[in-house]
Every structure is written in structure tokens, then in C-alpha cells.
Amino acid sequence: MKEYKVISWKMGLSKNNERLEETLNQHAVSGWRVIHIAENSARIVLERDKNR
């Protein structure tokens, strides 16, 4: 079984790529993986196995 998480990305004035990379890596440590990044909004959908 899978579980999902939606995070809203808030763009800042500087270091957006670095902050996004850090955020995604923090979630990856917990087993989350990106399955979708919405084009016209700042939403990122993550997925992981629920019974891990």
C-alpha cells in the first residue's frame, strides 16, 4: 500500500534551487519520492510505501 504527501513550495527571493533540493532530500531520507511537480502551481506530490 502507498501513502502520499502534497507539499506546497514557496518561492523565495534567493537560493530557490538549493532550498528545494534540501527539502526534497530531507523527505527522501524518510522514504518519500517525488511523483509529480505541478507546472502551474507550487505543489509537489510525494509517495512512499506505507508498510516500510
C-alpha positions as CSV (number, residue, x, y, z in Angstrom):
1,M,0.0,0.0,0.0
2,K,1.2,3.5,-0.8
3,E,0.8,6.8,1.1
4,Y,1.0,10.2,-0.4
5,K,2.0,13.7,0.7
6,V,1.5,17.0,-1.0
7,I,3.8,19.9,-0.2
8,S,3.4,23.5,-1.2
9,W,6.6,25.1,-2.3
10,K,7.0,28.8,-1.5
11,M,9.4,30.6,-3.8
12,G,11.8,32.9,-2.1
13,L,13.9,35.7,-3.4
14,S,17.2,33.8,-3.4
15,K,18.6,30.2,-3.4
16,N,15.4,28.6,-4.5
17,N,17.1,25.7,-6.2
18,E,19.2,25.0,-3.1
19,R,16.3,25.2,-0.7
20,L,14.1,23.0,-2.9
21,E,16.9,20.4,-3.2
22,E,17.4,20.4,0.6
23,T,13.7,20.0,1.2
24,L,13.4,17.1,-1.3
25,N,16.5,15.4,0.2
26,Q,15.0,15.6,3.7
27,H,11.9,13.9,2.5
28,A,13.9,11.3,0.6
29,V,15.6,10.3,3.9
30,S,12.2,9.3,5.2
31,G,11.4,7.2,2.1
32,W,9.5,9.7,0.1
33,R,10.0,10.1,-3.6
34,V,8.7,12.7,-6.0
35,I,6.0,11.5,-8.4
36,H,4.7,14.8,-9.7
37,I,5.5,18.5,-9.8
38,A,2.6,20.7,-10.9
39,E,3.5,23.1,-13.7
40,N,1.3,26.0,-12.9
41,S,1.4,25.8,-9.1
42,A,3.9,25.2,-6.4
43,R,2.7,21.7,-5.4
44,I,4.8,18.7,-5.2
45,V,3.3,15.2,-4.8
46,L,5.4,12.6,-2.9
47,E,4.8,8.9,-2.5
48,R,6.2,6.1,-0.3
49,D,5.3,2.6,0.8
50,K,3.1,2.7,3.9
51,N,4.3,-0.6,5.3
52,R,8.0,0.0,5.0
